[in-house]
Amino acid sequence: MKMWTAHLRPDAEPILVPEGFSWLALIFGPLWLAVHRAWIPAVIVLAADVVVSTLVPMPLSIVLDVGLTLLVGLSAQDLRRWSIENRGYLLTHVIAARDEAEALGRLLTGRPDLARHFMPPQTAR
């Protein structure tokens, strides 16, 4: 089982964010953050990478770059949550599920009022 956090805003669909390490964030770093609309962390990570690559001597820059990459992989989901909260969403639920579809199903079971976001306008009540 994996833990998911549900972020809600009255005028939008819920956003589910998994807990744990992100391999894609480790590999793609700032690009992964930008795709997930974590703009501020993406710019900070990119700036830190440029500073390390240009101002730090070679043997130390490799160590710092590997450390920065690992840090991004470890904290990417938390940076994503921070960015989501800055967009006006509230962390409302923590859900245990195998995958995102099951987490969404459990969220909608517990909060049937959210189903209106997933139905055509004429059938939503």
C-alpha positions as CSV (number, residue, x, y, z in Angstrom):
1,M,0.0,0.0,0.0
2,K,1.1,3.5,-0.8
3,M,0.0,6.7,1.0
4,W,-1.6,9.5,-1.0
5,T,-2.6,13.0,0.1
6,A,-5.7,14.6,-1.3
7,H,-5.7,18.3,-2.0
8,L,-9.1,20.1,-2.5
9,R,-10.3,23.4,-3.7
10,P,-14.0,24.2,-4.1
11,D,-13.8,25.1,-7.8
12,A,-11.5,22.4,-9.0
13,E,-10.9,18.6,-9.2
14,P,-9.0,17.1,-6.3
15,I,-5.3,16.5,-6.7
16,L,-3.7,13.3,-5.4
17,V,0.0,13.3,-4.6
18,P,1.8,10.1,-3.6
19,E,4.2,9.8,-0.7
20,G,7.8,8.7,-1.2
21,F,10.7,8.8,-3.5
22,S,10.3,9.9,-7.1
23,W,12.6,8.3,-9.6
24,L,11.3,10.5,-12.4
25,A,12.2,13.6,-10.3
26,L,15.6,12.1,-9.7
27,I,16.2,11.7,-13.4
28,F,14.6,14.8,-14.8
29,G,14.9,17.2,-11.8
30,P,13.7,20.7,-12.6
31,L,11.8,19.5,-15.7
32,W,9.7,17.1,-13.5
33,L,9.0,19.9,-11.1
34,A,7.9,22.3,-13.9
35,V,5.6,19.6,-15.4
36,H,3.9,19.3,-12.0
37,R,3.6,23.1,-11.9
38,A,6.1,23.5,-9.0
39,W,7.6,26.6,-10.7
40,I,9.4,28.1,-7.7
41,P,11.2,24.9,-6.7
42,A,12.0,24.1,-10.4
43,V,13.7,27.5,-10.8
44,I,15.6,27.2,-7.5
45,V,16.8,23.7,-8.3
46,L,17.9,24.8,-11.8
47,A,19.7,27.8,-10.4
48,A,21.5,25.7,-7.8
49,D,22.5,23.3,-10.5
50,V,23.9,26.1,-12.6
51,V,25.8,27.6,-9.6
52,V,27.3,24.3,-8.7
53,S,28.3,23.5,-12.2
54,T,29.9,26.9,-12.9
55,L,31.4,28.1,-9.6
56,V,32.5,24.9,-7.8
57,P,35.7,23.1,-8.8
58,M,35.3,19.8,-10.6
59,P,35.7,17.0,-8.0
60,L,33.4,18.8,-5.5
61,S,30.9,19.8,-8.1
62,I,30.2,16.2,-9.0
63,V,29.6,15.4,-5.3
64,L,27.3,18.4,-4.8
65,D,25.4,17.7,-8.0
66,V,24.8,14.1,-7.0
67,G,23.6,15.3,-3.6
68,L,21.3,17.9,-5.2
69,T,19.9,15.2,-7.5
70,L,19.2,12.8,-4.6
71,L,17.6,15.7,-2.6
72,V,15.3,16.4,-5.4
73,G,14.3,12.8,-5.7
74,L,13.6,12.5,-2.0
75,S,11.7,15.8,-1.6
76,A,10.0,16.2,-5.0
77,Q,6.5,15.2,-3.8
78,D,6.8,17.5,-0.8
79,L,7.8,20.4,-3.1
80,R,4.9,19.5,-5.3
81,R,2.5,19.6,-2.2
82,W,4.0,23.0,-1.2
83,S,3.3,24.4,-4.7
84,I,-0.3,22.9,-4.7
85,E,-1.0,24.6,-1.4
86,N,0.3,27.9,-2.7
87,R,-2.3,27.6,-5.5
88,G,-5.1,27.6,-2.9
89,Y,-5.6,23.9,-2.4
90,L,-6.0,22.5,1.1
91,L,-4.6,19.2,2.3
92,T,-7.7,17.4,3.4
93,H,-7.2,13.6,3.4
94,V,-4.5,11.0,3.6
95,I,-5.5,7.8,1.8
96,A,-3.9,4.4,1.7
97,A,-4.2,2.7,-1.7
98,R,-2.3,0.6,-4.3
99,D,-2.5,3.2,-7.1
100,E,-4.0,6.6,-7.9
101,A,-7.3,5.2,-9.3
102,E,-7.9,3.3,-6.0
103,A,-7.0,6.4,-4.0
104,L,-9.5,8.5,-6.0
105,G,-12.1,5.8,-5.5
106,R,-11.6,5.8,-1.8
107,L,-11.7,9.6,-1.7
108,L,-15.0,9.7,-3.7
109,T,-16.5,7.0,-1.4
110,G,-15.7,9.1,1.6
111,R,-16.7,12.4,0.0
112,P,-19.5,11.7,-2.5
113,D,-19.9,15.5,-2.9
114,L,-16.7,15.6,-5.0
115,A,-18.2,13.3,-7.7
116,R,-19.7,16.4,-9.4
117,H,-16.2,17.1,-10.8
118,F,-16.2,13.8,-12.7
119,M,-19.7,14.0,-14.2
120,P,-21.1,15.9,-17.1
121,P,-22.8,19.2,-16.0
122,Q,-26.4,18.1,-16.6
123,T,-26.0,14.9,-14.4
124,A,-24.1,16.5,-11.5
125,R,-26.1,17.5,-8.5
